[in-house]
C-alpha cells in the first residue's frame, strides 16, 4: 500500500506582522492550552513568510491506501482533529491577536470545496492494542496515545516552532532552558498496528534528524 500525509492548518500571521512580543505570547498561550488540545501544534513555516501561514496551527494524519480495502483513516479521526484545530485557533486568535480571521481575509485565489465520504470503513473504532512504546494519556475529554522523549538541547528562541513546521506528526516544545520535549500524539480510538509501527519509525527518525538540524543551526549561529 501507500501512505500519504493529510495536513490541516490554519493561518495566524505573516513574518512582517509578527514581533517577539506577539510570538512569545502566542507560544505561552499554546503551552497553557496544550492539555486541552493535545493533537495541535503551533508552528512557524519559513516557506510562507509573506503570508499569514508563516505562523500557523496544524495537525497531521497518516492516510494508508491499502491494496485490497479502503484507506485507513476514519471520519471520526478527521472530525476530532478538525474540531481541536478550529477551537484552539479561534481561542488563540482572540486572545493574542484580538481578531478572528475569515476566509475573505486571506489572499486565496483558488480553493476547492471537498465533499467528505462519510461511509464507514473496514476499521474497528476500538483500534488495536497499543505497542509497548505507547502511553495512554487523558487530556480533558480526549484519550490519546503518545510517544515522548525529553532531551537536553540549547535551542535558539522559537526554534521549537520552526521544527514543528518542518517535521509532520511530531511536536517540539521548549519546556525549560536547555530542555526539549518531543512528542507524537494520536487519537486513541481506531489506532491500528500499521499506524503505530509507521509512526514509531518516523518518531525515531525525527529524533535523529532534528538533532542534526539543531547542530547545523547552532554551528551557523
C-alpha positions in Angstrom: 0.0 0.0 0.0 0.8 3.7 0.0 0.9 6.2 2.9 0.0 9.9 2.4 0.1 12.8 4.9 -3.0 14.8 5.4 -2.3 18.2 7.0 -4.9 20.5 8.4 -3.6 24.0 9.2 -5.0 27.4 10.0 -3.1 30.7 9.4 -2.3 33.2 12.1 0.0 35.9 10.8 2.9 36.7 8.4 6.5 37.3 9.3 6.2 41.0 8.6 3.3 41.3 11.1 4.7 39.3 13.9 7.1 40.5 16.6 8.8 38.9 19.6 6.1 40.1 22.0 3.3 38.6 20.0 5.3 35.4 19.2 6.1 34.9 22.9 2.5 35.5 23.9 1.3 33.0 21.3 3.8 30.4 22.4 2.9 30.8 26.1 -0.8 30.6 25.3 -0.2 27.5 23.2 1.7 25.9 26.2 -1.0 26.8 28.6 -3.8 25.3 26.5 -1.8 22.2 25.3 -3.6 19.8 27.6 -7.0 20.9 26.2 -5.8 20.5 22.6 -3.2 17.7 22.6 -3.2 17.0 18.9 -2.5 20.5 17.7 0.8 22.3 17.4 1.9 25.9 16.9 4.4 26.1 14.1 6.5 28.5 12.0 6.8 27.7 8.3 9.5 29.9 6.8 8.4 28.9 3.3 5.3 31.1 3.8 6.9 34.1 5.4 4.9 36.6 3.3 1.6 35.0 4.0 -0.5 34.5 7.2 0.6 30.9 7.1 4.0 31.9 8.4 2.8 31.4 11.9 0.2 28.6 11.9 -1.6 25.9 13.9 -1.5 22.5 12.3 -2.2 18.8 12.7 -1.1 15.8 10.6 -2.8 12.5 10.0 -1.4 9.4 8.1 -3.6 8.1 5.3 -3.0 4.5 4.4 -4.3 3.4 1.0 -4.3 -0.4 1.0 -4.3 -2.6 -2.0 -7.4 -4.5 -1.2 -9.5 -2.3 1.1 -10.4 1.3 2.0 -7.9 3.8 3.2 -7.1 3.5 6.9 -8.5 6.9 8.2 -11.9 7.2 9.9 -14.3 10.1 9.7 -14.2 10.2 13.5 -10.5 10.9 13.5 -10.8 13.7 11.0 -13.7 15.3 12.9 -11.8 15.1 16.1 -8.6 16.8 14.9 -10.6 19.4 12.9 -12.6 20.3 15.9 -9.5 20.7 18.1 -7.8 22.8 15.4 -10.7 25.1 14.9 -11.4 25.7 18.6 -7.7 26.1 19.5 -7.0 28.6 16.7 -10.1 30.6 17.4 -9.1 30.9 21.1 -5.5 31.9 20.3 -6.6 34.5 17.6 -9.0 36.2 20.0 -6.6 36.1 23.0 -3.3 37.1 21.3 -4.2 38.8 18.0 -7.6 40.2 19.2 -9.4 39.2 16.0 -10.8 36.1 14.2 -9.6 35.5 10.6 -12.2 34.8 8.0 -11.7 33.3 4.5 -12.2 36.7 3.0 -9.2 38.0 5.0 -6.8 35.6 3.2 -5.4 36.1 -0.3 -6.6 32.8 -1.7 -7.3 33.0 -5.4 -8.4 29.4 -5.8 -9.7 26.8 -3.4 -11.7 23.6 -3.7 -14.7 22.6 -1.7 -14.5 18.9 -0.9 -17.3 16.5 0.0 -16.1 14.1 2.6 -17.3 10.5 2.2 -18.9 9.5 5.5 -19.4 5.8 4.9 -17.9 3.5 7.5 -14.5 2.0 6.7 -13.4 -1.6 7.3 -11.7 -0.4 10.5 -12.9 -1.0 14.1 -13.3 2.1 16.2 -11.9 0.2 19.1 -8.5 0.1 17.3 -5.7 -2.4 18.1 -3.8 -2.9 21.4 -1.0 -0.4 21.8 2.5 -1.4 21.3 4.7 -1.2 24.5 6.3 2.1 23.5 2.9 4.0 23.5 1.4 5.5 26.6 -2.3 6.2 27.1 -2.9 9.8 28.2 -6.1 11.5 29.2 -6.3 15.2 28.2 -9.6 16.6 29.3 -12.2 14.7 27.4 -9.8 13.3 24.9 -7.9 10.0 25.3 -4.8 9.7 23.1 -1.8 7.6 22.6 1.6 9.2 22.9 5.3 8.7 22.3 7.6 11.1 24.2 11.2 12.0 24.6 12.9 14.6 26.8 16.4 15.6 25.7 18.9 18.3 26.7 19.2 20.9 23.9 20.1 24.5 23.8 17.7 25.9 21.2 17.5 29.5 20.0 14.2 31.2 20.7 11.3 29.8 18.8 13.5 27.1 17.2 11.0 24.5 18.5 8.2 26.3 16.5 10.4 26.1 13.4 11.0 22.3 14.0 7.2 22.0 14.3 6.9 23.4 10.8 9.5 21.1 9.3 8.5 17.7 10.7 5.0 16.3 10.3 3.2 14.5 13.2 5.9 15.4 15.8 5.6 18.2 18.3 8.6 20.0 19.8 8.2 22.0 23.0 11.0 24.0 24.6 10.0 23.2 28.2 12.7 25.0 30.1 16.1 26.4 29.2 18.1 23.5 27.7 15.2 21.0 27.9 13.3 20.0 24.7 10.3 17.7 24.8 9.5 15.8 21.7 6.1 14.1 21.4 3.9 12.3 18.9 0.3 12.2 19.8 -2.5 10.3 18.1 -6.3 9.7 18.8 -6.5 6.5 20.8 -9.6 5.1 19.2 -9.3 3.5 15.8 -5.5 3.3 16.2 -4.2 0.4 14.1 -1.0 -1.6 14.4 0.2 -0.4 10.9 -0.2 3.2 12.0 1.6 2.5 15.3 4.6 0.9 13.6 4.9 3.6 11.0 4.7 6.5 13.5 7.2 4.8 15.8 9.7 4.5 13.0 9.0 8.1 12.0 9.4 9.3 15.6 12.8 7.6 15.8 13.9 9.1 12.5 12.8 12.6 13.5 14.7 12.4 16.8 17.9 11.8 14.9 17.2 14.2 12.1 16.2 17.1 14.4 19.4 16.6 16.3 21.3 17.1 13.0 19.1 20.2 12.2 19.8 21.7 15.6 23.6 21.1 15.3 23.6 22.7 11.9 21.7 25.7 13.2 24.0 26.0 16.3 27.1 25.9 14.1 25.7 28.6 11.8 25.0 30.9 14.7 
